[in-house]
Amino acid sequence: MPQKQQSVQQKLKEFFKKCDEMHLSLERIIAAALASLMFSYIYVLAGNGDFSNYQGYYLNINFGMFFTVALISLGVLIVATFLSKCRYIIPWALIAGTVVASVMIAANYPSSEIIPATSYYSDPEVWVTANVSYVFFAVGIGIFDFIAVKWLVRDDKLGLSGITIDRRITLITACALFVIATVVFGYFTSLKYRSFSNHAFDFGIFAQMYERMAVSGVPETTLERSYLMSHFGVHFSPIFYLFLPGYWIFRSPIYLFYLQAAVVAGGVFAVYLIAGKLELSGKMTLALELIYIFYPCLQSGTFYDFHENKFLTTIILFLFYFILSKRTLWTFVFSLLLLSVKEDAAIYLICIALFVMIYRKEVLKGVGMLAMALIYFVIANKVVASVGTEGVMMDRLSDYFLNGEKTYGSVLKTIFFDLGYVIKQMFKADKLPFVLWMFAPVLFAPFMTKKVSALILLLPILPINIMQSWIYQSDVDFQYTYGVAALIIMSLIFVVLDLKADRRRLVVMASVILCMVMATALVYPKLDRNNKLYDSVKKTYGEESVAKMEELCASVPADASVTASSNTAPHLYRVKHLYIIMHAYDKLREEGVKNGTAVGTDTDYYVLDNRYDTTELKAQMGDQYTLQDSQGFIEVYKHR
């Protein structure tokens, strides 16, 4: 080889060696270029978010500024690294740029899809369609994020091993996350109520129920079945009484939105305690707190009214804390609290009891929890059957009934003897988005467990969500994800305990980012939509008119009988005999009248929302009713 060529090669080797010493290897320069590109995307997205209209998006790009931002960012990163000889500047820039750009893309995509607010809240097919498109989009972003995290975690490029976080900081963080989540989600979910966009099903039911509990101590409602009955005739949920003192203080349906947000957010304290009991580091505790708060399937369902199911997550996580702490009394207290949420909550406790017996080898405690769950399940079902007229909602398992037999025994026989049919019913294409929403944010980590017995915790997803024929059970926009979400997060924590350092960092860091991205894709459109709903009502009718509409609804006598539009019913929660204009319940109402338990169609008042066509209804009302008062879009008619 010629001497000159050898000299060039030697100089190149020395150059690359010097670059490595200054942490400016080719690999890192490429990473710096990618980070700079992310900063340019952030700049463009900040002023031109609607990238689904790619023609308009392209035409609105300022190419000069795009490349200027990229080149300046690249120069700053290289110079800063060169001067400081710090190996962490470029990796942290890459992770920061990737996360911010990913979240901005996730936020802008759904809002660019035009879904009318009225359709979104009234047509379940719109919910399902939106979730299907969003989940694949969010997973697509997550794949790119995962690649970036995988490179960053290798050789600890972010220097995470050298970072220590005190437990006091993680507690302060938990408190901050709790307050922020409670305020943000309490406020934005209440906007739906303030804009008269909640409906009788299901928010009006609980608004009326809590008011009746405050007045009579009984969870009465006429909205649920069109005649006066106890809500416990549909679902046995004595836990509602735990929050009644708060309602006595605030005495408003808006209390329920903030209560729900606080209860869901409260699980972050259980995560903090569990991480401490398992002796996880401050960094890992902080990451798990972020995973909990941003886990998309927790906050999404809060936008669909108010439901007892949403208490499940926090209760289950605190139950696990007491199990891990071996505090037997509190374990059984929280087991009872879990059962008090709903009759089918026994399914969660049964699986947790089996986990305690098989995984933790605490047989006696597990047997006690199992017995408690089975006994309570039988009692709760008997209460529902005795208080109500229809018994528990077995129709949601109708795909498994044998010979018209609507019983749990019939369902169990189908499951046991026809396994092929059960698998066919569970593994359908329309269930895939639900599975992705639940497991993709945590990288399917619960299935990485070394102990098969740990998978017992995931069993409730089958009877609660996957096996059900009721489409809402496998839709993350509703209330049926909260128990399973707690078990998935708990499973993630157990898996993280067994992972080696590099893989643990990969799983946890990628999960934090994926939860943030997927939560943005799923939840941000709802924040935006509720805000626009309220703004639209205020701009169209005036803020003063909105207040007067509330006053008008409040002026309707509580002891009168009222027929109302579905979305005005929640605002008439003080009325004892309240019914909605809904043809599907005409038969139930007629049956109630025969039994002397309901008021017929000739109620004392009609409260209508004229944003909807009420021409036919007013024709039926005829001259029996006269317009007493109106404000905004609310009209109150009184029987002559």
Secondary structure, 3 states (H helix, E strand, C coil): CCHHHHHHHHHHHHHHHHHHHCCCCHHHHHHHHHHHHHHHHHHHHHHCCCCCCHHHHHHCCCHHHHHHHHHHHHHHHHHHHHHHCCCCHHHHHHHHHHHHHHHHHHHHHHHHCCCCHHHHHHCHHHHHHHHHHHHHHHHHHHHHHHHHHHHHHHHHCCCHHHCCCCHHHHHHHHHHHHHHHHHHHHHHHHHHHHCCCCCHHHHHHHHHHHHHHHHHCCCEECCCCCCCEEHHHCCCCHHHHHHHHHHHHHCCCHHHHHHHHHHHHCHHHHHHHHHHHCCCCHHHHHHHHHHHHHCHHHHHHHHCCCCHHHHHHHHHHHHHHHHHHCCHHHHHHHHHHHHCCCHHHHHHHHHHHHHHHHCCCCHHHHHHHHHHHHHHHHHHHHHHHHHCCCCCCHHHHHHHCECCECCHHHHHHHHHHCHHHHHHHHCCHHHHHHHHHHHHHHCCHHHHCCCHHHHHHHCCHHHHHHCCCCHHHHCCCCHHHHHHHHHHHHHHHHHHHHCCHHHHHHHHHHHHHHHHHHHHHHHHHHHHHHHHHHHHHHHHHCHHHHHHHHHHHHHCCCCCEEEECCCCHHHHCCCCEEEECCHHHHHHHHHHHHCCCCCCCCCCEEEEECCCCCHHHHHHHHHHEEEEEEECCEEEEEEC
